Amino acid sequence: MNEQNPSAVSKYAPCMCTTILGALVIVFAWWTVRWGAMILTVIGILLILRGLANQCCCASSSCGTKAPVKQSATDNASV
């Protein structure tokens, strides 16, 4: 019933820069340093800006958010 065309479904892979920023949040949340609050604030601002822009902030080759693959005319004719 709920069959989907496999070529129309895009696979999700996480944005690596967001993953790294998330890991840094965890590290600086547990690591007690004087400037830790400033680092967490900067990382938070970067994550907010990344969310508002809705774009991956790293290189497209290392980012998993790629556009879905377009079907060719012969694939559309068979559907």
Biopython code that builds the backbone (N, CA, C, O; Angstrom):
import numpy as np
from Bio.PDB.StructureBuilder import StructureBuilder

atoms = [
    (1, "MET", "N", (0.798, -1.190, 0.000)),
    (1, "MET", "CA", (0.000, 0.000, 0.000)),
    (1, "MET", "C", (0.845, 1.260, 0.000)),
    (1, "MET", "O", (0.695, 2.118, -0.870)),
    (2, "ASN", "N", (1.726, 1.369, 0.968)),
    (2, "ASN", "CA", (2.561, 2.566, 1.079)),
    (2, "ASN", "C", (3.904, 2.340, 0.406)),
    (2, "ASN", "O", (4.953, 2.550, 1.015)),
    (3, "GLU", "N", (3.873, 1.918, -0.828)),
    (3, "GLU", "CA", (5.112, 1.676, -1.541)),
    (3, "GLU", "C", (5.663, 3.000, -2.049)),
    (3, "GLU", "O", (4.923, 3.859, -2.529)),
    (4, "GLN", "N", (6.973, 3.143, -1.931)),
    (4, "GLN", "CA", (7.629, 4.343, -2.419)),
    (4, "GLN", "C", (8.647, 3.955, -3.463)),
    (4, "GLN", "O", (9.278, 2.902, -3.377)),
    (5, "ASN", "N", (8.799, 4.804, -4.436)),
    (5, "ASN", "CA", (9.802, 4.585, -5.464)),
    (5, "ASN", "C", (11.174, 4.773, -4.834)),
    (5, "ASN", "O", (11.455, 5.857, -4.325)),
    (6, "PRO", "N", (12.053, 3.750, -4.847)),
    (6, "PRO", "CA", (13.352, 3.874, -4.185)),
    (6, "PRO", "C", (14.218, 4.994, -4.749)),
    (6, "PRO", "O", (15.028, 5.562, -4.017)),
    (7, "SER", "N", (14.071, 5.323, -6.017)),
    (7, "SER", "CA", (14.894, 6.390, -6.579)),
    (7, "SER", "C", (14.383, 7.765, -6.169)),
    (7, "SER", "O", (15.118, 8.748, -6.267)),
    (8, "ALA", "N", (13.131, 7.852, -5.709)),
    (8, "ALA", "CA", (12.573, 9.141, -5.313)),
    (8, "ALA", "C", (12.868, 9.474, -3.854)),
    (8, "ALA", "O", (12.766, 10.632, -3.449)),
    (9, "VAL", "N", (13.228, 8.476, -3.072)),
    (9, "VAL", "CA", (13.491, 8.688, -1.657)),
    (9, "VAL", "C", (14.964, 9.040, -1.485)),
    (9, "VAL", "O", (15.845, 8.285, -1.896)),
    (10, "SER", "N", (15.221, 10.195, -0.872)),
    (10, "SER", "CA", (16.607, 10.584, -0.636)),
    (10, "SER", "C", (17.046, 10.069, 0.725)),
    (10, "SER", "O", (16.269, 10.087, 1.679)),
    (11, "LYS", "N", (18.276, 9.615, 0.817)),
    (11, "LYS", "CA", (18.818, 9.116, 2.074)),
    (11, "LYS", "C", (19.329, 10.282, 2.895)),
    (11, "LYS", "O", (19.839, 11.261, 2.350)),
    (12, "TYR", "N", (19.190, 10.174, 4.214)),
    (12, "TYR", "CA", (19.632, 11.238, 5.104)),
    (12, "TYR", "C", (20.973, 10.875, 5.707)),
    (12, "TYR", "O", (21.167, 9.759, 6.189)),
    (13, "ALA", "N", (21.886, 11.810, 5.678)),
    (13, "ALA", "CA", (23.162, 11.676, 6.372)),
    (13, "ALA", "C", (23.385, 12.987, 7.117)),
    (13, "ALA", "O", (23.106, 14.056, 6.574)),
    (14, "PRO", "N", (23.878, 12.925, 8.344)),
    (14, "PRO", "CA", (23.990, 14.147, 9.140)),
    (14, "PRO", "C", (25.050, 15.110, 8.616)),
    (14, "PRO", "O", (26.018, 14.703, 7.973)),
    (15, "CYS", "N", (24.852, 16.370, 8.896)),
    (15, "CYS", "CA", (25.832, 17.402, 8.573)),
    (15, "CYS", "C", (26.987, 17.257, 9.569)),
    (15, "CYS", "O", (26.770, 17.321, 10.779)),
    (16, "MET", "N", (28.179, 17.067, 9.083)),
    (16, "MET", "CA", (29.317, 16.785, 9.960)),
    (16, "MET", "C", (29.695, 17.975, 10.835)),
    (16, "MET", "O", (30.136, 17.784, 11.968)),
    (17, "CYS", "N", (29.532, 19.203, 10.332)),
    (17, "CYS", "CA", (29.905, 20.358, 11.154)),
    (17, "CYS", "C", (28.969, 20.503, 12.347)),
    (17, "CYS", "O", (29.408, 20.892, 13.430)),
    (18, "THR", "N", (27.689, 20.198, 12.166)),
    (18, "THR", "CA", (26.745, 20.254, 13.278)),
    (18, "THR", "C", (27.044, 19.153, 14.288)),
    (18, "THR", "O", (26.904, 19.367, 15.492)),
    (19, "THR", "N", (27.450, 17.992, 13.820)),
    (19, "THR", "CA", (27.819, 16.895, 14.701)),
    (19, "THR", "C", (29.039, 17.266, 15.542)),
    (19, "THR", "O", (29.088, 16.969, 16.736)),
    (20, "ILE", "N", (30.003, 17.902, 14.930)),
    (20, "ILE", "CA", (31.215, 18.325, 15.650)),
    (20, "ILE", "C", (30.872, 19.403, 16.675)),
    (20, "ILE", "O", (31.368, 19.366, 17.801)),
    (21, "LEU", "N", (30.028, 20.362, 16.293)),
    (21, "LEU", "CA", (29.625, 21.406, 17.240)),
    (21, "LEU", "C", (28.874, 20.805, 18.426)),
    (21, "LEU", "O", (29.057, 21.244, 19.562)),
    (22, "GLY", "N", (28.039, 19.814, 18.171)),
    (22, "GLY", "CA", (27.332, 19.137, 19.251)),
    (22, "GLY", "C", (28.282, 18.417, 20.192)),
    (22, "GLY", "O", (28.093, 18.434, 21.408)),
    (23, "ALA", "N", (29.302, 17.785, 19.628)),
    (23, "ALA", "CA", (30.306, 17.107, 20.460)),
    (23, "ALA", "C", (31.082, 18.123, 21.304)),
    (23, "ALA", "O", (31.410, 17.843, 22.457)),
    (24, "LEU", "N", (31.373, 19.284, 20.747)),
    (24, "LEU", "CA", (32.070, 20.330, 21.502)),
    (24, "LEU", "C", (31.216, 20.860, 22.646)),
    (24, "LEU", "O", (31.738, 21.195, 23.709)),
    (25, "VAL", "N", (29.912, 20.936, 22.435)),
    (25, "VAL", "CA", (29.023, 21.362, 23.514)),
    (25, "VAL", "C", (29.121, 20.387, 24.682)),
    (25, "VAL", "O", (29.207, 20.804, 25.837)),
    (26, "ILE", "N", (29.109, 19.104, 24.384)),
    (26, "ILE", "CA", (29.211, 18.098, 25.443)),
    (26, "ILE", "C", (30.553, 18.204, 26.163)),
    (26, "ILE", "O", (30.605, 18.142, 27.392)),
    (27, "VAL", "N", (31.629, 18.363, 25.409)),
    (27, "VAL", "CA", (32.967, 18.453, 26.012)),
    (27, "VAL", "C", (33.056, 19.663, 26.936)),
    (27, "VAL", "O", (33.510, 19.536, 28.073)),
    (28, "PHE", "N", (32.632, 20.830, 26.467)),
    (28, "PHE", "CA", (32.767, 22.041, 27.280)),
    (28, "PHE", "C", (31.728, 22.123, 28.394)),
    (28, "PHE", "O", (31.911, 22.881, 29.347)),
    (29, "ALA", "N", (30.645, 21.359, 28.292)),
    (29, "ALA", "CA", (29.683, 21.308, 29.389)),
    (29, "ALA", "C", (30.264, 20.544, 30.582)),
    (29, "ALA", "O", (29.946, 20.853, 31.730)),
    (30, "TRP", "N", (31.107, 19.555, 30.314)),
    (30, "TRP", "CA", (31.695, 18.748, 31.390)),
    (30, "TRP", "C", (33.072, 19.227, 31.802)),
    (30, "TRP", "O", (33.498, 18.967, 32.927)),
    (31, "TRP", "N", (33.779, 19.922, 30.922)),
    (31, "TRP", "CA", (35.142, 20.372, 31.202)),
    (31, "TRP", "C", (35.067, 21.747, 31.847)),
    (31, "TRP", "O", (34.555, 22.690, 31.243)),
    (32, "THR", "N", (35.570, 21.867, 33.058)),
    (32, "THR", "CA", (35.491, 23.126, 33.796)),
    (32, "THR", "C", (36.715, 23.986, 33.512)),
    (32, "THR", "O", (37.815, 23.709, 33.990)),
    (33, "VAL", "N", (36.499, 25.030, 32.729)),
    (33, "VAL", "CA", (37.527, 26.033, 32.443)),
    (33, "VAL", "C", (36.888, 27.412, 32.563)),
    (33, "VAL", "O", (35.669, 27.544, 32.451)),
    (34, "ARG", "N", (37.700, 28.432, 32.791)),
    (34, "ARG", "CA", (37.163, 29.790, 32.965)),
    (34, "ARG", "C", (36.423, 30.278, 31.735)),
    (34, "ARG", "O", (35.398, 30.950, 31.853)),
    (35, "TRP", "N", (36.926, 29.952, 30.567)),
    (35, "TRP", "CA", (36.366, 30.464, 29.322)),
    (35, "TRP", "C", (35.372, 29.491, 28.692)),
    (35, "TRP", "O", (34.974, 29.674, 27.542)),
    (36, "GLY", "N", (34.970, 28.468, 29.428)),
    (36, "GLY", "CA", (34.035, 27.472, 28.907)),
    (36, "GLY", "C", (32.672, 28.053, 28.570)),
    (36, "GLY", "O", (32.058, 27.667, 27.574)),
    (37, "ALA", "N", (32.193, 28.984, 29.398)),
    (37, "ALA", "CA", (30.886, 29.604, 29.140)),
    (37, "ALA", "C", (30.918, 30.416, 27.851)),
    (37, "ALA", "O", (29.937, 30.436, 27.108)),
    (38, "MET", "N", (32.034, 31.083, 27.579)),
    (38, "MET", "CA", (32.151, 31.859, 26.339)),
    (38, "MET", "C", (32.139, 30.925, 25.125)),
    (38, "MET", "O", (31.491, 31.217, 24.119)),
    (39, "ILE", "N", (32.853, 29.808, 25.221)),
    (39, "ILE", "CA", (32.890, 28.842, 24.116)),
    (39, "ILE", "C", (31.492, 28.268, 23.866)),
    (39, "ILE", "O", (31.066, 28.140, 22.718)),
    (40, "LEU", "N", (30.782, 27.922, 24.948)),
    (40, "LEU", "CA", (29.425, 27.392, 24.784)),
    (40, "LEU", "C", (28.493, 28.425, 24.155)),
    (40, "LEU", "O", (27.621, 28.071, 23.363)),
    (41, "THR", "N", (28.670, 29.687, 24.500)),
    (41, "THR", "CA", (27.858, 30.750, 23.907)),
    (41, "THR", "C", (28.136, 30.882, 22.415)),
    (41, "THR", "O", (27.204, 31.015, 21.622)),
    (42, "VAL", "N", (29.388, 30.849, 22.030)),
    (42, "VAL", "CA", (29.760, 30.950, 20.613)),
    (42, "VAL", "C", (29.221, 29.754, 19.835)),
    (42, "VAL", "O", (28.680, 29.920, 18.742)),
    (43, "ILE", "N", (29.362, 28.555, 20.386)),
    (43, "ILE", "CA", (28.856, 27.357, 19.709)),
    (43, "ILE", "C", (27.330, 27.436, 19.583)),
    (43, "ILE", "O", (26.772, 27.066, 18.550)),
    (44, "GLY", "N", (26.661, 27.916, 20.627)),
    (44, "GLY", "CA", (25.212, 28.080, 20.565)),
    (44, "GLY", "C", (24.791, 29.048, 19.484)),
    (44, "GLY", "O", (23.820, 28.795, 18.771)),
    (45, "ILE", "N", (25.504, 30.153, 19.347)),
    (45, "ILE", "CA", (25.206, 31.135, 18.301)),
    (45, "ILE", "C", (25.411, 30.506, 16.917)),
    (45, "ILE", "O", (24.600, 30.712, 16.014)),
    (46, "LEU", "N", (26.484, 29.748, 16.758)),
    (46, "LEU", "CA", (26.732, 29.081, 15.470)),
    (46, "LEU", "C", (25.622, 28.091, 15.138)),
    (46, "LEU", "O", (25.180, 28.014, 13.991)),
    (47, "LEU", "N", (25.169, 27.334, 16.135)),
    (47, "LEU", "CA", (24.094, 26.367, 15.897)),
    (47, "LEU", "C", (22.781, 27.071, 15.553)),
    (47, "LEU", "O", (22.026, 26.593, 14.706)),
    (48, "ILE", "N", (22.505, 28.196, 16.199)),
    (48, "ILE", "CA", (21.297, 28.960, 15.885)),
    (48, "ILE", "C", (21.368, 29.504, 14.465)),
    (48, "ILE", "O", (20.397, 29.405, 13.715)),
    (49, "LEU", "N", (22.501, 30.074, 14.092)),
    (49, "LEU", "CA", (22.651, 30.598, 12.736)),
    (49, "LEU", "C", (22.536, 29.502, 11.687)),
    (49, "LEU", "O", (21.950, 29.708, 10.625)),
    (50, "ARG", "N", (23.094, 28.345, 11.986)),
    (50, "ARG", "CA", (23.002, 27.206, 11.064)),
    (50, "ARG", "C", (21.552, 26.768, 10.923)),
    (50, "ARG", "O", (21.112, 26.434, 9.823)),
    (51, "GLY", "N", (20.806, 26.765, 12.018)),
    (51, "GLY", "CA", (19.406, 26.393, 11.967)),
    (51, "GLY", "C", (18.555, 27.399, 11.214)),
    (51, "GLY", "O", (17.645, 27.016, 10.478)),
    (52, "LEU", "N", (18.842, 28.683, 11.391)),
    (52, "LEU", "CA", (18.096, 29.716, 10.683)),
    (52, "LEU", "C", (18.375, 29.696, 9.190)),
    (52, "LEU", "O", (17.477, 29.938, 8.384)),
    (53, "ALA", "N", (19.609, 29.412, 8.822)),
    (53, "ALA", "CA", (19.978, 29.381, 7.412)),
    (53, "ALA", "C", (19.496, 28.095, 6.737)),
    (53, "ALA", "O", (19.338, 28.054, 5.517)),
    (54, "ASN", "N", (19.264, 27.049, 7.530)),
    (54, "ASN", "CA", (18.837, 25.742, 7.029)),
    (54, "ASN", "C", (19.787, 25.224, 5.948)),
    (54, "ASN", "O", (19.356, 24.604, 4.976)),
    (55, "GLN", "N", (21.061, 25.482, 6.125)),
    (55, "GLN", "CA", (22.090, 25.026, 5.205)),
    (55, "GLN", "C", (23.206, 24.383, 5.999)),
    (55, "GLN", "O", (23.452, 24.748, 7.148)),
    (56, "CYS", "N", (23.872, 23.436, 5.393)),
    (56, "CYS", "CA", (25.025, 22.822, 6.027)),
    (56, "CYS", "C", (26.193, 23.809, 5.940)),
    (56, "CYS", "O", (26.428, 24.414, 4.895)),
    (57, "CYS", "N", (26.917, 23.962, 7.045)),
    (57, "CYS", "CA", (27.979, 24.969, 7.072)),
    (57, "CYS", "C", (29.332, 24.414, 6.633)),
    (57, "CYS", "O", (30.302, 25.164, 6.526)),
    (58, "CYS", "N", (29.404, 23.116, 6.379)),
    (58, "CYS", "CA", (30.683, 22.531, 5.957)),
    (58, "CYS", "C", (30.680, 22.303, 4.440)),
    (58, "CYS", "O", (29.703, 22.610, 3.757)),
    (59, "ALA", "N", (31.768, 21.771, 3.938)),
    (59, "ALA", "CA", (31.892, 21.526, 2.504)),
    (59, "ALA", "C", (30.848, 20.513, 2.054)),
    (59, "ALA", "O", (30.500, 19.603, 2.807)),
    (60, "SER", "N", (30.354, 20.661, 0.854)),
    (60, "SER", "CA", (29.298, 19.777, 0.358)),
    (60, "SER", "C", (29.766, 18.326, 0.257)),
    (60, "SER", "O", (28.942, 17.414, 0.314)),
    (61, "SER", "N", (31.059, 18.096, 0.111)),
    (61, "SER", "CA", (31.558, 16.727, 0.022)),
    (61, "SER", "C", (31.491, 16.007, 1.365)),
    (61, "SER", "O", (31.371, 14.782, 1.399)),
    (62, "SER", "N", (31.566, 16.752, 2.481)),
    (62, "SER", "CA", (31.499, 16.119, 3.796)),
    (62, "SER", "C", (30.130, 16.230, 4.422)),
    (62, "SER", "O", (29.906, 15.727, 5.523)),
    (63, "CYS", "N", (29.218, 16.877, 3.739)),
    (63, "CYS", "CA", (27.873, 17.075, 4.264)),
    (63, "CYS", "C", (26.929, 16.075, 3.627)),
    (63, "CYS", "O", (26.992, 15.835, 2.422)),
    (64, "GLY", "N", (26.064, 15.498, 4.422)),
    (64, "GLY", "CA", (25.160, 14.477, 3.920)),
    (64, "GLY", "C", (23.835, 15.003, 3.425)),
    (64, "GLY", "O", (23.006, 14.212, 2.976)),
    (65, "THR", "N", (23.596, 16.287, 3.482)),
    (65, "THR", "CA", (22.313, 16.827, 3.049)),
    (65, "THR", "C", (22.387, 17.167, 1.567)),
    (65, "THR", "O", (22.631, 18.315, 1.196)),
    (66, "LYS", "N", (22.179, 16.176, 0.737)),
    (66, "LYS", "CA", (22.263, 16.355, -0.705)),
    (66, "LYS", "C", (20.865, 16.395, -1.294)),
    (66, "LYS", "O", (19.913, 15.888, -0.701)),
    (67, "ALA", "N", (20.752, 17.000, -2.464)),
    (67, "ALA", "CA", (19.468, 17.079, -3.145)),
    (67, "ALA", "C", (19.055, 15.691, -3.618)),
    (67, "ALA", "O", (19.915, 14.872, -3.944)),
    (68, "PRO", "N", (17.749, 15.412, -3.662)),
    (68, "PRO", "CA", (17.294, 14.117, -4.135)),
    (68, "PRO", "C", (17.661, 13.904, -5.594)),
    (68, "PRO", "O", (17.759, 14.853, -6.371)),
    (69, "VAL", "N", (17.859, 12.665, -5.944)),
    (69, "VAL", "CA", (18.257, 12.309, -7.300)),
    (69, "VAL", "C", (17.053, 12.462, -8.215)),
    (69, "VAL", "O", (15.962, 11.981, -7.907)),
    (70, "LYS", "N", (17.257, 13.136, -9.340)),
    (70, "LYS", "CA", (16.169, 13.327, -10.300)),
    (70, "LYS", "C", (16.020, 12.074, -11.147)),
    (70, "LYS", "O", (17.001, 11.400, -11.461)),
    (71, "GLN", "N", (14.776, 11.769, -11.514)),
    (71, "GLN", "CA", (14.513, 10.617, -12.350)),
    (71, "GLN", "C", (14.677, 11.013, -13.803)),
    (71, "GLN", "O", (14.400, 12.147, -14.194)),
    (72, "SER", "N", (15.132, 10.058, -14.591)),
    (72, "SER", "CA", (15.252, 10.329, -16.012)),
    (72, "SER", "C", (13.894, 10.119, -16.697)),
    (72, "SER", "O", (12.966, 9.599, -16.078)),
    (73, "ALA", "N", (13.774, 10.516, -17.954)),
    (73, "ALA", "CA", (12.526, 10.408, -18.685)),
    (73, "ALA", "C", (12.110, 8.943, -18.850)),
    (73, "ALA", "O", (10.916, 8.645, -18.824)),
    (74, "THR", "N", (13.051, 8.037, -19.017)),
    (74, "THR", "CA", (12.709, 6.621, -19.176)),
    (74, "THR", "C", (12.173, 6.042, -17.876)),
    (74, "THR", "O", (11.303, 5.171, -17.905)),
    (75, "ASP", "N", (12.679, 6.512, -16.725)),
    (75, "ASP", "CA", (12.165, 6.051, -15.432)),
    (75, "ASP", "C", (10.749, 6.543, -15.219)),
    (75, "ASP", "O", (9.914, 5.818, -14.677)),
    (76, "ASN", "N", (10.467, 7.771, -15.638)),
    (76, "ASN", "CA", (9.122, 8.330, -15.475)),
    (76, "ASN", "C", (8.118, 7.617, -16.366)),
    (76, "ASN", "O", (6.955, 7.471, -15.990)),
    (77, "ALA", "N", (8.550, 7.169, -17.545)),
    (77, "ALA", "CA", (7.660, 6.485, -18.471)),
    (77, "ALA", "C", (7.258, 5.113, -17.935)),
    (77, "ALA", "O", (6.155, 4.639, -18.208)),
    (78, "SER", "N", (8.132, 4.484, -17.185)),
    (78, "SER", "CA", (7.835, 3.148, -16.657)),
    (78, "SER", "C", (6.953, 3.195, -15.430)),
    (78, "SER", "O", (6.387, 2.173, -15.042)),
    (79, "VAL", "N", (6.820, 4.366, -14.802)),
    (79, "VAL", "CA", (6.013, 4.503, -13.577)),
    (79, "VAL", "C", (4.619, 4.737, -13.910)),
    (79, "VAL", "O", (3.786, 4.878, -13.015)),
]
sb = StructureBuilder()
sb.init_structure("model")
sb.init_model(0)
sb.init_chain("A")
sb.init_seg("    ")
for serial, (resi, resn, name, xyz) in enumerate(atoms, 1):
    if name == "N":
        sb.init_residue(resn, " ", resi, " ")
    sb.init_atom(name, np.array(xyz, "f"), 0.0, 1.0, " ", f" {name:<3s}", serial, name[0])
structure = sb.get_structure()
